[in-house]
Amino acid sequence: MSGPLGLDPILLDILACPCEHHAPVEVDEPASTLVCTRCRTSFPVRDAIPVMLLDEATAGPNGIGNPAGE
């Protein structure tokens, strides 16, 4: 079974941002990315494979791994 962006829903339940906070991610289908719920860093999904590498990520508004207000 496949969910948003062709990803397995079980995989989506366990994926987390690789920054030190390890927050869950949410799907941004129009951008084909997964977005950290804490720092808003986004990670590309290519051919239904999430690329959860900080080197490949797009920083959130406060930088990679830096949540707002901290």
Backbone as XML, in Angstrom:
<?xml version="1.0"?>
<chain id="A" units="angstrom">
  <residue number="1" name="MET">
    <atom name="N" x="0.844" y="-1.170" z="0.000"/>
    <atom name="CA" x="0.000" y="0.000" z="0.000"/>
    <atom name="C" x="0.896" y="1.242" z="0.000"/>
  </residue>
  <residue number="2" name="SER">
    <atom name="N" x="0.461" y="2.245" z="-0.727"/>
    <atom name="CA" x="1.259" y="3.448" z="-0.848"/>
    <atom name="C" x="0.443" y="4.658" z="-0.426"/>
  </residue>
  <residue number="3" name="GLY">
    <atom name="N" x="1.112" y="5.581" z="0.243"/>
    <atom name="CA" x="0.473" y="6.789" z="0.720"/>
    <atom name="C" x="0.941" y="7.996" z="-0.067"/>
  </residue>
  <residue number="4" name="PRO">
    <atom name="N" x="0.930" y="9.178" z="0.569"/>
    <atom name="CA" x="1.371" y="10.392" z="-0.116"/>
    <atom name="C" x="2.798" y="10.252" z="-0.642"/>
  </residue>
  <residue number="5" name="LEU">
    <atom name="N" x="3.034" y="10.797" z="-1.816"/>
    <atom name="CA" x="4.339" y="10.776" z="-2.480"/>
    <atom name="C" x="4.839" y="9.360" z="-2.749"/>
  </residue>
  <residue number="6" name="GLY">
    <atom name="N" x="3.941" y="8.384" z="-2.727"/>
    <atom name="CA" x="4.307" y="6.996" z="-2.986"/>
    <atom name="C" x="4.977" y="6.312" z="-1.813"/>
  </residue>
  <residue number="7" name="LEU">
    <atom name="N" x="4.933" y="6.948" z="-0.636"/>
    <atom name="CA" x="5.589" y="6.389" z="0.548"/>
    <atom name="C" x="4.652" y="5.478" z="1.327"/>
  </residue>
  <residue number="8" name="ASP">
    <atom name="N" x="5.203" y="4.449" z="1.895"/>
    <atom name="CA" x="4.447" y="3.535" z="2.742"/>
    <atom name="C" x="4.000" y="4.289" z="3.998"/>
  </residue>
  <residue number="9" name="PRO">
    <atom name="N" x="2.720" y="4.230" z="4.363"/>
    <atom name="CA" x="2.237" y="4.927" z="5.560"/>
    <atom name="C" x="2.972" y="4.523" z="6.846"/>
  </residue>
  <residue number="10" name="ILE">
    <atom name="N" x="3.410" y="3.286" z="6.919"/>
    <atom name="CA" x="4.159" y="2.841" z="8.111"/>
    <atom name="C" x="5.500" y="3.565" z="8.180"/>
  </residue>
  <residue number="11" name="LEU">
    <atom name="N" x="6.143" y="3.739" z="7.028"/>
    <atom name="CA" x="7.403" y="4.477" z="6.986"/>
    <atom name="C" x="7.185" y="5.919" z="7.424"/>
  </residue>
  <residue number="12" name="LEU">
    <atom name="N" x="6.118" y="6.548" z="6.953"/>
    <atom name="CA" x="5.825" y="7.930" z="7.346"/>
    <atom name="C" x="5.646" y="8.068" z="8.859"/>
  </residue>
  <residue number="13" name="ASP">
    <atom name="N" x="5.099" y="7.033" z="9.489"/>
    <atom name="CA" x="4.899" y="7.066" z="10.945"/>
    <atom name="C" x="6.207" y="7.031" z="11.724"/>
  </residue>
  <residue number="14" name="ILE">
    <atom name="N" x="7.262" y="6.459" z="11.145"/>
    <atom name="CA" x="8.511" y="6.324" z="11.904"/>
    <atom name="C" x="9.607" y="7.299" z="11.483"/>
  </residue>
  <residue number="15" name="LEU">
    <atom name="N" x="9.442" y="7.950" z="10.327"/>
    <atom name="CA" x="10.465" y="8.903" z="9.887"/>
    <atom name="C" x="10.530" y="10.111" z="10.812"/>
  </residue>
  <residue number="16" name="ALA">
    <atom name="N" x="11.753" y="10.576" z="11.058"/>
    <atom name="CA" x="11.964" y="11.760" z="11.900"/>
    <atom name="C" x="13.124" y="12.562" z="11.323"/>
  </residue>
  <residue number="17" name="CYS">
    <atom name="N" x="13.117" y="13.838" z="11.625"/>
    <atom name="CA" x="14.193" y="14.733" z="11.210"/>
    <atom name="C" x="15.506" y="14.230" z="11.814"/>
  </residue>
  <residue number="18" name="PRO">
    <atom name="N" x="16.578" y="14.195" z="11.035"/>
    <atom name="CA" x="17.852" y="13.716" z="11.570"/>
    <atom name="C" x="18.584" y="14.725" z="12.453"/>
  </residue>
  <residue number="19" name="CYS">
    <atom name="N" x="18.028" y="15.910" z="12.658"/>
    <atom name="CA" x="18.680" y="16.862" z="13.564"/>
    <atom name="C" x="18.594" y="16.328" z="14.996"/>
  </residue>
  <residue number="20" name="GLU">
    <atom name="N" x="19.221" y="16.990" z="15.908"/>
    <atom name="CA" x="19.306" y="16.490" z="17.286"/>
    <atom name="C" x="17.956" y="16.332" z="17.975"/>
  </residue>
  <residue number="21" name="HIS">
    <atom name="N" x="16.911" y="17.000" z="17.504"/>
    <atom name="CA" x="15.603" y="16.922" z="18.167"/>
    <atom name="C" x="14.778" y="15.722" z="17.713"/>
  </residue>
  <residue number="22" name="HIS">
    <atom name="N" x="15.084" y="15.164" z="16.555"/>
    <atom name="CA" x="14.409" y="13.977" z="16.013"/>
    <atom name="C" x="12.891" y="14.115" z="16.010"/>
  </residue>
  <residue number="23" name="ALA">
    <atom name="N" x="12.401" y="15.260" z="15.569"/>
    <atom name="CA" x="10.959" y="15.499" z="15.503"/>
    <atom name="C" x="10.349" y="14.762" z="14.313"/>
  </residue>
  <residue number="24" name="PRO">
    <atom name="N" x="9.068" y="14.427" z="14.410"/>
    <atom name="CA" x="8.395" y="13.788" z="13.272"/>
    <atom name="C" x="8.367" y="14.713" z="12.058"/>
  </residue>
  <residue number="25" name="VAL">
    <atom name="N" x="8.125" y="14.135" z="10.902"/>
    <atom name="CA" x="8.006" y="14.915" z="9.670"/>
    <atom name="C" x="6.581" y="14.814" z="9.152"/>
  </residue>
  <residue number="26" name="GLU">
    <atom name="N" x="6.196" y="15.823" z="8.356"/>
    <atom name="CA" x="4.895" y="15.807" z="7.709"/>
    <atom name="C" x="5.104" y="15.962" z="6.210"/>
  </residue>
  <residue number="27" name="VAL">
    <atom name="N" x="4.126" y="15.529" z="5.442"/>
    <atom name="CA" x="4.221" y="15.532" z="3.987"/>
    <atom name="C" x="3.794" y="16.887" z="3.432"/>
  </residue>
  <residue number="28" name="ASP">
    <atom name="N" x="4.581" y="17.407" z="2.497"/>
    <atom name="CA" x="4.208" y="18.564" z="1.693"/>
    <atom name="C" x="4.138" y="18.059" z="0.258"/>
  </residue>
  <residue number="29" name="GLU">
    <atom name="N" x="2.955" y="17.578" z="-0.130"/>
    <atom name="CA" x="2.815" y="16.954" z="-1.455"/>
    <atom name="C" x="3.125" y="17.906" z="-2.608"/>
  </residue>
  <residue number="30" name="PRO">
    <atom name="N" x="2.640" y="19.158" z="-2.598"/>
    <atom name="CA" x="2.950" y="20.026" z="-3.736"/>
    <atom name="C" x="4.450" y="20.235" z="-3.953"/>
  </residue>
  <residue number="31" name="ALA">
    <atom name="N" x="5.220" y="20.255" z="-2.875"/>
    <atom name="CA" x="6.665" y="20.456" z="-2.989"/>
    <atom name="C" x="7.432" y="19.142" z="-3.094"/>
  </residue>
  <residue number="32" name="SER">
    <atom name="N" x="6.747" y="18.006" z="-2.970"/>
    <atom name="CA" x="7.382" y="16.671" z="-2.966"/>
    <atom name="C" x="8.477" y="16.590" z="-1.912"/>
  </residue>
  <residue number="33" name="THR">
    <atom name="N" x="8.139" y="17.037" z="-0.702"/>
    <atom name="CA" x="9.098" y="17.010" z="0.399"/>
    <atom name="C" x="8.447" y="16.505" z="1.680"/>
  </residue>
  <residue number="34" name="LEU">
    <atom name="N" x="9.314" y="16.162" z="2.625"/>
    <atom name="CA" x="8.909" y="15.907" z="4.003"/>
    <atom name="C" x="9.465" y="17.063" z="4.819"/>
  </residue>
  <residue number="35" name="VAL">
    <atom name="N" x="8.656" y="17.599" z="5.726"/>
    <atom name="CA" x="9.027" y="18.787" z="6.482"/>
    <atom name="C" x="9.028" y="18.464" z="7.971"/>
  </residue>
  <residue number="36" name="CYS">
    <atom name="N" x="10.113" y="18.838" z="8.652"/>
    <atom name="CA" x="10.216" y="18.628" z="10.096"/>
    <atom name="C" x="9.162" y="19.483" z="10.796"/>
  </residue>
  <residue number="37" name="THR">
    <atom name="N" x="8.440" y="18.877" z="11.716"/>
    <atom name="CA" x="7.393" y="19.597" z="12.441"/>
    <atom name="C" x="7.964" y="20.553" z="13.468"/>
  </residue>
  <residue number="38" name="ARG">
    <atom name="N" x="9.233" y="20.461" z="13.764"/>
    <atom name="CA" x="9.863" y="21.325" z="14.767"/>
    <atom name="C" x="10.672" y="22.457" z="14.134"/>
  </residue>
  <residue number="39" name="CYS">
    <atom name="N" x="11.626" y="22.128" z="13.266"/>
    <atom name="CA" x="12.515" y="23.160" z="12.724"/>
    <atom name="C" x="12.131" y="23.601" z="11.309"/>
  </residue>
  <residue number="40" name="ARG">
    <atom name="N" x="11.138" y="22.914" z="10.692"/>
    <atom name="CA" x="10.632" y="23.240" z="9.358"/>
    <atom name="C" x="11.645" y="23.005" z="8.237"/>
  </residue>
  <residue number="41" name="THR">
    <atom name="N" x="12.721" y="22.276" z="8.518"/>
    <atom name="CA" x="13.653" y="21.864" z="7.475"/>
    <atom name="C" x="12.922" y="20.878" z="6.574"/>
  </residue>
  <residue number="42" name="SER">
    <atom name="N" x="13.156" y="20.978" z="5.260"/>
    <atom name="CA" x="12.460" y="20.075" z="4.342"/>
    <atom name="C" x="13.451" y="19.146" z="3.649"/>
  </residue>
  <residue number="43" name="PHE">
    <atom name="N" x="12.974" y="17.944" z="3.400"/>
    <atom name="CA" x="13.776" y="16.881" z="2.809"/>
    <atom name="C" x="13.092" y="16.399" z="1.534"/>
  </residue>
  <residue number="44" name="PRO">
    <atom name="N" x="13.839" y="16.289" z="0.439"/>
    <atom name="CA" x="13.219" y="15.874" z="-0.822"/>
    <atom name="C" x="12.810" y="14.402" z="-0.807"/>
  </residue>
  <residue number="45" name="VAL">
    <atom name="N" x="11.798" y="14.115" z="-1.608"/>
    <atom name="CA" x="11.395" y="12.731" z="-1.865"/>
    <atom name="C" x="11.585" y="12.523" z="-3.355"/>
  </residue>
  <residue number="46" name="ARG">
    <atom name="N" x="12.464" y="11.598" z="-3.707"/>
    <atom name="CA" x="12.778" y="11.322" z="-5.112"/>
    <atom name="C" x="12.419" y="9.882" z="-5.456"/>
  </residue>
  <residue number="47" name="ASP">
    <atom name="N" x="11.546" y="9.721" z="-6.421"/>
    <atom name="CA" x="11.110" y="8.387" z="-6.848"/>
    <atom name="C" x="10.607" y="7.566" z="-5.665"/>
  </residue>
  <residue number="48" name="ALA">
    <atom name="N" x="9.805" y="8.196" z="-4.814"/>
    <atom name="CA" x="9.200" y="7.569" z="-3.632"/>
    <atom name="C" x="10.236" y="7.166" z="-2.578"/>
  </residue>
  <residue number="49" name="ILE">
    <atom name="N" x="11.410" y="7.795" z="-2.620"/>
    <atom name="CA" x="12.450" y="7.526" z="-1.623"/>
    <atom name="C" x="12.766" y="8.827" z="-0.890"/>
  </residue>
  <residue number="50" name="PRO">
    <atom name="N" x="12.522" y="8.875" z="0.430"/>
    <atom name="CA" x="12.843" y="10.087" z="1.180"/>
    <atom name="C" x="14.351" y="10.218" z="1.363"/>
  </residue>
  <residue number="51" name="VAL">
    <atom name="N" x="14.868" y="11.392" z="1.060"/>
    <atom name="CA" x="16.297" y="11.668" z="1.205"/>
    <atom name="C" x="16.470" y="12.443" z="2.513"/>
  </residue>
  <residue number="52" name="MET">
    <atom name="N" x="16.730" y="11.714" z="3.587"/>
    <atom name="CA" x="16.766" y="12.298" z="4.932"/>
    <atom name="C" x="18.200" y="12.654" z="5.337"/>
  </residue>
  <residue number="53" name="LEU">
    <atom name="N" x="18.901" y="13.336" z="4.457"/>
    <atom name="CA" x="20.271" y="13.762" z="4.715"/>
    <atom name="C" x="20.289" y="15.274" z="4.913"/>
  </residue>
  <residue number="54" name="LEU">
    <atom name="N" x="20.932" y="15.737" z="5.964"/>
    <atom name="CA" x="20.988" y="17.176" z="6.211"/>
    <atom name="C" x="21.692" y="17.915" z="5.077"/>
  </residue>
  <residue number="55" name="ASP">
    <atom name="N" x="22.643" y="17.255" z="4.410"/>
    <atom name="CA" x="23.335" y="17.873" z="3.276"/>
    <atom name="C" x="22.406" y="18.103" z="2.077"/>
  </residue>
  <residue number="56" name="GLU">
    <atom name="N" x="21.340" y="17.343" z="1.982"/>
    <atom name="CA" x="20.389" y="17.451" z="0.876"/>
    <atom name="C" x="19.157" y="18.270" z="1.265"/>
  </residue>
  <residue number="57" name="ALA">
    <atom name="N" x="19.063" y="18.679" z="2.512"/>
    <atom name="CA" x="17.879" y="19.357" z="3.033"/>
    <atom name="C" x="17.870" y="20.841" z="2.690"/>
  </residue>
  <residue number="58" name="THR">
    <atom name="N" x="16.669" y="21.405" z="2.740"/>
    <atom name="CA" x="16.489" y="22.850" z="2.627"/>
    <atom name="C" x="16.175" y="23.353" z="4.026"/>
  </residue>
  <residue number="59" name="ALA">
    <atom name="N" x="16.993" y="24.269" z="4.509"/>
    <atom name="CA" x="16.854" y="24.754" z="5.886"/>
    <atom name="C" x="15.500" y="25.407" z="6.111"/>
  </residue>
  <residue number="60" name="GLY">
    <atom name="N" x="15.001" y="25.243" z="7.334"/>
    <atom name="CA" x="13.801" y="25.947" z="7.753"/>
    <atom name="C" x="14.117" y="27.418" z="7.966"/>
  </residue>
  <residue number="61" name="PRO">
    <atom name="N" x="13.136" y="28.217" z="8.382"/>
    <atom name="CA" x="13.338" y="29.660" z="8.529"/>
    <atom name="C" x="14.437" y="30.042" z="9.515"/>
  </residue>
  <residue number="62" name="ASN">
    <atom name="N" x="14.749" y="29.186" z="10.463"/>
    <atom name="CA" x="15.780" y="29.481" z="11.461"/>
    <atom name="C" x="17.033" y="28.635" z="11.269"/>
  </residue>
  <residue number="63" name="GLY">
    <atom name="N" x="17.141" y="27.968" z="10.133"/>
    <atom name="CA" x="18.290" y="27.110" z="9.872"/>
    <atom name="C" x="17.954" y="25.657" z="10.124"/>
  </residue>
  <residue number="64" name="ILE">
    <atom name="N" x="18.837" y="24.778" z="9.708"/>
    <atom name="CA" x="18.618" y="23.341" z="9.885"/>
    <atom name="C" x="18.716" y="22.991" z="11.368"/>
  </residue>
  <residue number="65" name="GLY">
    <atom name="N" x="17.670" y="22.337" z="11.850"/>
    <atom name="CA" x="17.653" y="21.859" z="13.227"/>
    <atom name="C" x="17.367" y="22.926" z="14.269"/>
  </residue>
  <residue number="66" name="ASN">
    <atom name="N" x="17.077" y="24.146" z="13.854"/>
    <atom name="CA" x="16.834" y="25.232" z="14.804"/>
    <atom name="C" x="15.363" y="25.616" z="14.813"/>
  </residue>
  <residue number="67" name="PRO">
    <atom name="N" x="14.640" y="25.190" z="15.843"/>
    <atom name="CA" x="13.228" y="25.552" z="15.915"/>
    <atom name="C" x="13.034" y="27.035" z="16.225"/>
  </residue>
  <residue number="68" name="ALA">
    <atom name="N" x="11.914" y="27.554" z="15.855"/>
    <atom name="CA" x="11.582" y="28.954" z="16.132"/>
    <atom name="C" x="11.547" y="29.190" z="17.641"/>
  </residue>
  <residue number="69" name="GLY">
    <atom name="N" x="12.031" y="30.333" z="18.045"/>
    <atom name="CA" x="11.950" y="30.720" z="19.447"/>
    <atom name="C" x="12.991" y="30.106" z="20.345"/>
  </residue>
  <residue number="70" name="GLU">
    <atom name="N" x="13.968" y="29.404" z="19.768"/>
    <atom name="CA" x="15.020" y="28.819" z="20.623"/>
    <atom name="C" x="16.370" y="29.338" z="20.232"/>
  </residue>
</chain>
